[in-house]
Amino acid sequence: MSERNESKRIGAKQHKNSGRNTHKGDATWRNFTADFKEVGKSFTINKEVWAKASTDAIRNGADPIIIVVLGDSGIKTRLAVIELSLLESILDQLPPDSV
């Protein structure tokens, strides 16, 4: 997996140098600033990891998302980490019988 392939897979716009320039984060996807993490078996999320993703998103005027890709080869598991309040907001916008 590469950030480029994963960005392309979801239709995100990749940032030059993984956000080391003026546009922070790895990519922009919808209203999210995405940070991709490729890991073999596990990934630890902590306050520092979330703080960086959040800070990058704030600088871009977007919401933070961490996209974790688990697996070395073969089948990959892809997870998205977002704030619970944002998920609740998204679910509240859906028709009541759709959830």
Backbone as ProteinMPNN parsed JSONL, in Angstrom:
{"seq_chain_A": "MSERNESKRIGAKQHKNSGRNTHKGDATWRNFTADFKEVGKSFTINKEVWAKASTDAIRNGADPIIIVVLGDSGIKTRLAVIELSLLESILDQLPPDSV", "coords_chain_A": {"N_chain_A": [[0.84, -1.179, 0.0], [0.452, 2.21, -0.692], [0.394, 5.665, 0.155], [-0.451, 7.062, -2.048], [-1.798, 5.123, -3.615], [-3.862, 4.392, -1.846], [-5.121, 6.857, -1.506], [-6.039, 7.299, -4.101], [-7.77, 5.147, -4.315], [-9.967, 5.872, -2.698], [-10.666, 8.225, -3.808], [-9.423, 10.567, -2.969], [-7.585, 13.668, -2.732], [-4.224, 13.862, -2.972], [-1.696, 15.319, -0.864], [1.192, 17.281, -1.494], [4.393, 16.036, -0.599], [3.417, 14.69, 1.661], [2.059, 16.556, 3.283], [4.012, 18.253, 4.309], [4.312, 20.744, 3.389], [2.435, 23.727, 2.844], [-0.213, 22.773, 2.923], [-1.479, 20.691, 5.189], [-1.321, 17.238, 6.435], [-1.928, 13.985, 4.857], [-3.717, 13.778, 2.718], [-6.685, 15.172, 1.104], [-10.029, 14.458, 1.553], [-13.25, 14.624, 0.715], [-14.74, 16.476, 3.243], [-12.591, 16.071, 4.889], [-9.331, 16.0, 6.367], [-7.001, 13.73, 5.678], [-5.026, 11.238, 7.272], [-2.939, 8.727, 6.531], [-2.218, 5.455, 7.688], [-0.199, 2.767, 7.396], [0.014, -0.495, 8.389], [1.318, -3.59, 9.634], [0.266, -5.539, 11.592], [-0.812, -4.197, 13.817], [-1.887, -1.034, 15.216], [-1.289, 1.74, 17.182], [-3.321, 4.038, 18.677], [-3.22, 7.16, 20.148], [-3.315, 10.034, 22.368], [-1.449, 11.846, 21.292], [-1.154, 11.088, 18.58], [-3.769, 11.492, 17.655], [-3.979, 14.217, 18.235], [-2.148, 15.378, 16.425], [-3.327, 14.722, 13.948], [-5.719, 16.119, 14.257], [-4.818, 18.784, 14.569], [-3.606, 19.222, 12.072], [-5.898, 19.026, 10.446], [-7.455, 21.166, 11.403], [-5.856, 23.328, 10.627], [-6.303, 23.143, 7.93], [-8.934, 23.722, 7.754], [-10.777, 21.63, 8.01], [-12.247, 18.388, 8.844], [-10.716, 15.914, 10.97], [-9.406, 12.722, 9.942], [-8.231, 9.47, 10.422], [-6.914, 7.03, 8.505], [-6.528, 3.698, 8.655], [-4.677, 1.021, 7.475], [-4.614, -2.3, 7.732], [-2.526, -5.151, 7.584], [-0.076, -7.094, 5.908], [0.211, -8.433, 3.425], [-1.946, -9.714, 0.85], [-5.231, -10.024, 1.987], [-6.531, -6.97, 3.055], [-7.437, -4.924, 5.798], [-9.356, -2.14, 6.184], [-9.721, 0.735, 8.072], [-11.468, 3.543, 9.445], [-10.886, 6.302, 11.464], [-12.693, 8.574, 13.223], [-14.031, 11.47, 14.958], [-16.407, 10.786, 17.523], [-18.596, 12.511, 17.866], [-18.806, 13.628, 15.323], [-19.495, 11.378, 13.797], [-21.984, 10.849, 14.955], [-23.351, 13.14, 14.128], [-23.347, 12.76, 11.352], [-24.913, 10.418, 11.203], [-27.309, 11.411, 12.22], [-28.222, 12.888, 10.087], [-29.174, 11.086, 8.308], [-32.048, 9.35, 6.942], [-34.532, 8.272, 9.332], [-35.309, 5.503, 9.207], [-33.188, 4.281, 7.966], [-31.053, 3.423, 9.408]], "CA_chain_A": [[0.0, 0.0, 0.0], [1.105, 3.494, -0.591], [-0.582, 6.738, 0.344], [-0.989, 7.403, -3.363], [-2.787, 4.111, -3.993], [-5.021, 4.485, -0.953], [-5.805, 8.105, -1.847], [-6.728, 7.055, -5.366], [-8.821, 4.163, -4.043], [-11.154, 6.526, -2.139], [-10.919, 9.453, -4.531], [-8.879, 11.701, -2.222], [-6.523, 14.432, -3.379], [-2.996, 13.734, -2.194], [-0.929, 16.539, -0.608], [2.623, 17.156, -1.802], [5.293, 15.739, 0.524], [2.612, 14.256, 2.812], [1.663, 17.656, 4.145], [5.116, 19.008, 4.888], [4.237, 22.104, 2.856], [1.388, 24.539, 3.46], [-1.425, 21.97, 3.126], [-1.08, 19.638, 6.125], [-1.932, 15.926, 6.303], [-1.549, 13.204, 3.681], [-4.646, 13.979, 1.603], [-8.002, 15.747, 1.374], [-11.109, 13.6, 1.08], [-14.499, 15.299, 1.082], [-14.397, 17.548, 4.186], [-11.622, 15.516, 5.829], [-7.894, 15.93, 6.137], [-6.712, 12.326, 5.962], [-3.691, 10.771, 7.625], [-2.918, 7.287, 6.273], [-1.289, 4.633, 8.466], [-0.082, 1.404, 6.886], [0.613, -1.312, 9.439], [1.205, -5.026, 9.427], [-0.664, -6.229, 12.492], [-1.502, -3.352, 14.789], [-1.617, 0.397, 15.212], [-1.661, 2.337, 18.452], [-3.804, 5.412, 18.618], [-3.13, 7.809, 21.454], [-3.616, 11.468, 22.318], [-0.499, 12.544, 20.425], [-1.488, 10.764, 17.197], [-5.014, 12.188, 17.338], [-3.712, 15.661, 18.284], [-1.508, 15.778, 15.172], [-4.344, 14.654, 12.894], [-6.67, 17.209, 14.502], [-4.146, 20.048, 14.293], [-3.485, 19.321, 10.61], [-7.231, 19.271, 9.895], [-7.844, 22.532, 11.775], [-5.098, 24.223, 9.75], [-6.886, 23.055, 6.592], [-10.363, 24.014, 7.824], [-11.466, 20.37, 7.714], [-12.364, 17.431, 9.945], [-9.649, 14.919, 10.912], [-9.687, 11.298, 9.793], [-7.054, 8.608, 10.31], [-7.26, 5.82, 7.757], [-5.579, 2.649, 9.024], [-4.713, -0.158, 6.608], [-3.998, -3.419, 8.45], [-2.19, -6.318, 6.772], [1.155, -7.011, 5.127], [-0.065, -8.844, 2.05], [-3.229, -10.406, 0.733], [-6.414, -9.284, 2.413], [-6.284, -5.788, 3.887], [-8.571, -4.386, 6.534], [-9.262, -0.679, 6.172], [-10.522, 1.348, 9.127], [-11.454, 4.999, 9.504], [-11.052, 6.821, 12.82], [-13.2, 9.943, 13.259], [-14.617, 11.822, 16.246], [-17.742, 10.227, 17.728], [-19.598, 13.557, 17.634], [-18.97, 13.758, 13.874], [-20.257, 10.204, 13.37], [-23.372, 11.071, 15.388], [-23.894, 14.165, 13.245], [-23.591, 12.115, 10.051], [-26.047, 9.509, 11.359], [-28.507, 12.217, 12.42], [-28.663, 13.407, 8.8], [-29.774, 9.992, 7.536], [-33.457, 9.088, 7.259], [-34.629, 7.444, 10.545], [-35.43, 4.074, 8.945], [-32.039, 3.765, 7.215], [-29.997, 2.955, 10.319]], "C_chain_A": [[0.875, 1.228, 0.0], [0.01, 4.526, -0.379], [-1.232, 7.086, -0.983], [-2.073, 6.415, -3.775], [-4.043, 4.205, -3.137], [-5.811, 5.762, -1.226], [-6.639, 7.909, -3.106], [-7.932, 6.145, -5.151], [-10.098, 4.819, -3.545], [-11.485, 7.846, -2.838], [-10.449, 10.701, -3.807], [-7.795, 12.399, -3.033], [-5.299, 14.43, -2.464], [-2.301, 15.086, -2.04], [0.537, 16.291, -0.934], [3.415, 16.93, -0.524], [4.552, 15.356, 1.801], [2.349, 15.386, 3.797], [2.787, 18.444, 4.777], [5.168, 20.442, 4.358], [3.105, 22.858, 3.557], [0.108, 23.768, 3.72], [-1.056, 20.742, 3.945], [-1.843, 18.336, 5.894], [-1.494, 15.241, 5.023], [-2.426, 13.499, 2.47], [-5.901, 14.696, 2.074], [-9.022, 14.821, 0.753], [-12.418, 14.16, 1.62], [-14.161, 16.443, 2.035], [-13.387, 17.066, 5.23], [-10.194, 15.805, 5.39], [-7.498, 14.538, 6.61], [-5.243, 12.104, 6.288], [-3.725, 9.259, 7.459], [-1.861, 6.605, 7.124], [-1.325, 3.222, 7.907], [0.649, 0.582, 7.937], [0.412, -2.783, 9.132], [0.122, -5.651, 10.279], [-1.426, -5.305, 13.427], [-1.078, -1.895, 14.642], [-2.107, 0.954, 16.531], [-2.117, 3.768, 18.228], [-3.769, 5.97, 20.041], [-3.397, 9.296, 21.284], [-2.707, 12.215, 21.355], [-0.816, 12.318, 18.945], [-2.752, 11.523, 16.784], [-4.801, 13.701, 17.33], [-3.079, 16.142, 16.983], [-2.518, 15.779, 14.033], [-5.331, 15.813, 13.032], [-6.068, 18.565, 14.166], [-4.011, 20.266, 12.785], [-4.834, 19.675, 9.985], [-7.698, 20.7, 10.2], [-7.14, 23.536, 10.877], [-5.664, 24.249, 8.336], [-8.367, 23.419, 6.576], [-11.222, 22.796, 7.548], [-11.618, 19.548, 8.986], [-11.243, 16.406, 9.827], [-10.18, 13.504, 10.699], [-8.345, 10.576, 9.705], [-7.527, 7.339, 9.625], [-6.157, 4.801, 8.005], [-5.773, 1.471, 8.085], [-3.918, -1.25, 7.307], [-3.719, -4.557, 7.485], [-0.965, -6.091, 5.923], [0.914, -7.345, 3.662], [-1.399, -9.569, 2.027], [-4.377, -9.5, 1.146], [-6.034, -8.16, 3.362], [-7.578, -5.412, 4.596], [-8.369, -2.889, 6.632], [-10.246, -0.107, 7.19], [-10.418, 2.859, 9.041], [-11.716, 5.419, 10.945], [-11.487, 8.278, 12.703], [-13.765, 10.206, 14.649], [-16.03, 11.26, 16.335], [-18.821, 11.271, 17.459], [-19.845, 13.764, 16.14], [-19.769, 12.582, 13.323], [-21.723, 10.366, 13.742], [-24.063, 12.094, 14.483], [-24.234, 13.588, 11.87], [-24.821, 11.211, 10.136], [-27.353, 10.262, 11.545], [-29.066, 12.756, 11.105], [-29.306, 12.342, 7.92], [-31.245, 9.855, 7.872], [-33.551, 8.093, 8.423], [-34.681, 5.932, 10.277], [-34.246, 3.474, 8.22], [-30.927, 3.221, 8.118], [-30.466, 1.837, 11.199]], "O_chain_A": [[1.928, 1.255, 0.637], [-1.155, 4.287, -0.696], [-2.429, 7.371, -1.037], [-3.142, 6.818, -4.233], [-5.159, 4.109, -3.65], [-7.042, 5.749, -1.182], [-7.803, 8.308, -3.162], [-8.99, 6.357, -5.742], [-11.195, 4.395, -3.909], [-12.467, 8.505, -2.498], [-11.008, 11.779, -4.003], [-7.17, 11.798, -3.906], [-5.339, 14.928, -1.339], [-2.31, 15.903, -2.961], [1.059, 15.207, -0.675], [3.146, 17.551, 0.504], [5.01, 15.665, 2.901], [2.411, 15.186, 5.01], [2.547, 19.229, 5.694], [5.969, 21.254, 4.822], [2.853, 22.637, 4.741], [-0.603, 24.089, 4.672], [-0.386, 19.842, 3.438], [-2.885, 18.328, 5.238], [-0.784, 15.825, 4.203], [-1.953, 13.477, 1.334], [-6.154, 14.816, 3.273], [-8.91, 14.441, -0.412], [-12.658, 14.164, 2.828], [-13.364, 17.31, 1.675], [-13.339, 17.601, 6.337], [-9.892, 15.849, 4.198], [-7.638, 14.205, 7.786], [-4.349, 12.689, 5.677], [-4.463, 8.577, 8.171], [-0.746, 7.108, 7.269], [-2.362, 2.559, 7.942], [1.766, 0.916, 8.332], [-0.543, -3.17, 8.459], [-0.831, -6.228, 9.757], [-2.566, -5.595, 13.792], [-0.058, -1.577, 14.031], [-3.227, 0.664, 16.95], [-1.396, 4.593, 17.667], [-4.225, 5.336, 20.993], [-3.674, 9.76, 20.178], [-3.16, 13.131, 20.669], [-0.754, 13.254, 18.148], [-2.806, 12.12, 15.709], [-5.385, 14.398, 16.5], [-3.436, 17.21, 16.487], [-2.566, 16.721, 13.242], [-5.73, 16.416, 12.035], [-6.726, 19.403, 13.55], [-4.27, 21.36, 12.284], [-4.905, 20.525, 9.097], [-8.274, 21.361, 9.336], [-7.759, 24.494, 10.414], [-5.528, 25.244, 7.625], [-8.992, 23.427, 5.516], [-12.277, 22.906, 6.923], [-11.179, 19.955, 10.062], [-10.848, 16.054, 8.715], [-11.243, 13.135, 11.198], [-7.438, 11.017, 9.0], [-8.431, 6.658, 10.109], [-5.005, 5.005, 7.621], [-6.889, 0.979, 7.914], [-2.701, -1.145, 7.458], [-4.567, -4.898, 6.661], [-0.815, -5.045, 5.293], [1.361, -6.625, 2.77], [-1.913, -9.983, 3.066], [-4.475, -8.355, 0.704], [-5.313, -8.366, 4.339], [-8.671, -5.568, 4.051], [-7.333, -2.422, 7.107], [-11.436, -0.42, 7.174], [-9.396, 3.394, 8.612], [-12.662, 4.943, 11.572], [-10.762, 9.113, 12.163], [-13.958, 9.275, 15.43], [-16.766, 11.255, 15.348], [-19.858, 10.947, 16.881], [-20.973, 14.045, 15.734], [-20.633, 12.772, 12.467], [-22.608, 10.058, 12.943], [-25.227, 11.923, 14.12], [-25.281, 13.894, 11.3], [-25.673, 11.233, 9.248], [-28.398, 9.807, 11.08], [-30.258, 13.051, 11.016], [-29.916, 12.662, 6.9], [-31.658, 10.208, 8.977], [-32.744, 7.168, 8.504], [-34.138, 5.158, 11.065], [-34.268, 2.29, 7.882], [-29.967, 2.625, 7.63], [-29.698, 1.335, 12.019]]}, "name": "protein", "num_of_chains": 1, "seq": "MSERNESKRIGAKQHKNSGRNTHKGDATWRNFTADFKEVGKSFTINKEVWAKASTDAIRNGADPIIIVVLGDSGIKTRLAVIELSLLESILDQLPPDSV"}
